[in-house]
Amino acid sequence: MRALIDRSIRYRIRRSPAVRGQGLVEYALILLLVAVALVGALVLLQGTLMQAFTDFAAAFP
């Protein structure tokens, strides 16, 4: 039983808040990359999307 407790304590020490914070930063960077890619795609497709919405709106009197 003592060995289990010791192992648990060592695991918690290794898994400090800095390690958890690093994971949070990595997720934030991935989210930022996805947002930048989305904005870039919308900028590149701006004319095409605008024309598609205009045609769609014109189809309904």
C-alpha positions as CSV (number, residue, x, y, z in Angstrom):
1,M,0.0,0.0,0.0
2,R,2.8,2.4,0.8
3,A,4.4,1.8,-2.6
4,L,1.1,2.8,-4.3
5,I,0.9,6.0,-2.3
6,D,4.6,6.8,-3.1
7,R,4.0,6.2,-6.8
8,S,0.9,8.4,-6.7
9,I,2.8,11.2,-5.0
10,R,5.6,11.0,-7.6
11,Y,3.1,11.1,-10.4
12,R,1.5,14.2,-9.0
13,I,4.9,15.9,-8.6
14,R,5.8,15.1,-12.2
15,R,2.4,16.3,-13.4
16,S,2.8,19.7,-12.0
17,P,0.7,22.7,-13.0
18,A,3.4,23.9,-15.4
19,V,2.9,20.7,-17.4
20,R,-0.8,21.1,-17.5
21,G,-0.4,24.8,-18.5
22,Q,1.9,23.7,-21.4
23,G,-1.0,21.6,-22.7
24,L,-3.4,24.6,-22.5
25,V,-0.9,26.7,-24.4
26,E,-0.6,24.1,-27.1
27,Y,-4.4,23.9,-27.5
28,A,-4.6,27.7,-27.7
29,L,-1.9,27.8,-30.5
30,I,-3.8,25.1,-32.4
31,L,-7.0,27.1,-32.1
32,L,-5.2,30.3,-33.2
33,L,-3.8,28.4,-36.3
34,V,-7.3,27.2,-37.2
35,A,-8.7,30.7,-36.8
36,V,-6.0,32.2,-39.0
37,A,-6.5,29.5,-41.7
38,L,-10.3,30.2,-41.6
39,V,-9.8,33.9,-42.0
40,G,-7.3,33.4,-44.8
41,A,-9.7,31.1,-46.7
42,L,-12.6,33.5,-46.3
43,V,-10.4,36.4,-47.7
44,L,-9.3,34.2,-50.7
45,L,-12.9,33.2,-51.4
46,Q,-14.5,36.5,-50.7
47,G,-15.6,37.3,-54.3
48,T,-16.9,33.8,-54.9
49,L,-18.9,33.7,-51.6
50,M,-20.3,37.2,-52.2
51,Q,-21.5,36.2,-55.7
52,A,-23.0,32.9,-54.4
53,F,-25.0,34.7,-51.7
54,T,-26.1,37.4,-54.2
55,D,-27.3,34.7,-56.6
56,F,-29.1,32.9,-53.8
57,A,-30.8,36.0,-52.6
58,A,-31.8,37.0,-56.1
59,A,-33.5,33.6,-56.6
60,F,-36.1,34.5,-53.9
61,P,-38.3,37.5,-54.9
